[in-house]
Amino acid sequence: MGLTFTKLFSRLFAKKEMRILMVGLDAAGKTTILYKLKLGEIVTTIPTIGFNVETVEYKNISFTVWDVGGQDKIRPLWRHYFQNTQGLIFVIDSNDRDRIVEARDELHRMLNEDELRDAVLLVFANK
């Protein structure tokens, strides 16, 4: 009886880990969002060449957030981050109407990837 209770208690209150991939076109605000989540404040950023990775704690969940650069030459590398991704945050600059179709096309390409079929999707309209 005690062992059963211990297992149940552990499952309910154990720290959960989630892998989140944050992508979007360049200058959409991905890095700013990441550090607002992590630090609770707006920080000055520079364009991301490669990636930033941070752990964000919320209640009993530890989110490992991968913020990957969005320049067009870097986008083909996004697929290298797909494996084991449980959540996808696709950030768009809602004020950049000239590139909204480009953002849509990139999102559709990602949604066709087998490795992301079970990932939860959040489309984050920024700015």
C-alpha positions in Angstrom: 0.0 0.0 0.0 2.8 2.4 0.9 4.7 1.7 -2.2 1.6 2.3 -4.4 1.0 5.6 -2.7 4.7 6.6 -3.1 4.5 5.8 -6.9 1.3 7.8 -7.3 2.6 10.7 -5.4 5.9 10.7 -7.4 3.9 10.7 -10.7 1.7 13.6 -9.7 4.3 15.8 -8.2 7.6 14.9 -9.9 9.3 17.5 -12.0 8.4 17.1 -15.7 10.7 18.0 -18.5 9.6 19.4 -21.9 11.6 20.2 -25.0 10.3 23.3 -26.8 11.5 24.5 -30.2 11.0 28.2 -31.0 11.3 29.2 -34.7 10.1 31.8 -37.1 11.4 34.3 -39.6 14.3 36.5 -38.7 13.4 39.6 -36.6 10.1 38.1 -35.4 11.2 38.5 -31.7 12.0 34.9 -30.7 15.1 35.7 -28.6 13.3 38.6 -26.9 10.4 36.2 -26.0 12.8 33.6 -24.7 14.6 36.0 -22.3 11.3 37.6 -21.2 10.2 34.1 -20.2 13.5 33.3 -18.6 14.3 36.6 -16.9 11.0 38.3 -16.7 12.4 41.4 -18.5 13.1 42.7 -21.9 16.8 42.5 -23.0 18.6 43.9 -25.9 19.3 41.2 -28.5 21.3 40.8 -31.7 20.3 38.5 -34.6 20.7 34.8 -33.7 23.3 33.0 -35.7 22.8 29.4 -34.6 20.7 29.0 -31.5 20.1 30.0 -27.9 19.0 27.4 -25.4 17.6 28.2 -21.9 15.7 26.3 -19.2 12.6 28.0 -18.1 11.0 26.7 -14.8 7.2 26.9 -14.3 5.5 25.2 -11.4 6.7 21.5 -11.6 7.7 21.7 -15.3 11.2 22.4 -16.6 11.0 23.7 -20.2 14.2 23.5 -22.3 13.6 26.1 -25.0 15.6 26.0 -28.2 15.5 29.4 -29.9 16.9 28.9 -33.5 17.9 31.7 -35.8 15.4 32.5 -38.6 17.5 34.0 -41.4 16.6 32.3 -44.7 20.1 30.7 -45.0 19.7 29.1 -41.6 16.1 27.8 -42.0 17.2 24.5 -43.7 19.0 23.7 -40.4 15.8 23.8 -38.4 15.2 20.1 -39.1 18.2 19.2 -37.1 16.3 20.4 -34.0 13.1 18.5 -34.6 14.0 15.2 -32.9 12.3 14.8 -29.5 10.5 18.2 -29.7 7.3 18.1 -27.7 6.2 21.7 -28.3 6.7 24.1 -31.2 6.4 27.8 -30.8 6.2 29.5 -34.2 6.7 33.2 -33.8 5.5 35.7 -36.4 5.9 39.5 -36.6 2.3 40.5 -37.0 3.3 43.9 -38.2 5.5 42.6 -41.0 2.7 42.1 -43.5 5.1 41.8 -46.4 6.4 38.5 -45.1 3.3 36.9 -43.6 3.0 34.6 -46.6 6.6 33.6 -46.3 6.0 32.8 -42.6 2.9 30.8 -43.4 4.9 28.8 -46.0 7.7 28.0 -43.5 5.1 26.9 -40.9 3.4 24.6 -43.4 6.7 23.0 -44.4 7.4 22.3 -40.7 3.9 20.9 -40.1 4.5 18.3 -42.8 7.6 16.9 -40.9 7.0 13.4 -39.4 9.3 14.3 -36.4 6.9 17.1 -35.4 3.7 15.2 -35.8 3.1 14.8 -32.1 4.4 18.2 -31.1 2.0 20.8 -29.6 1.9 23.9 -31.7 1.6 27.5 -30.6 1.6 30.3 -33.2 2.8 33.4 -31.3 1.8 36.7 -33.1 4.4 39.1 -31.8 4.7 42.9 -31.9 
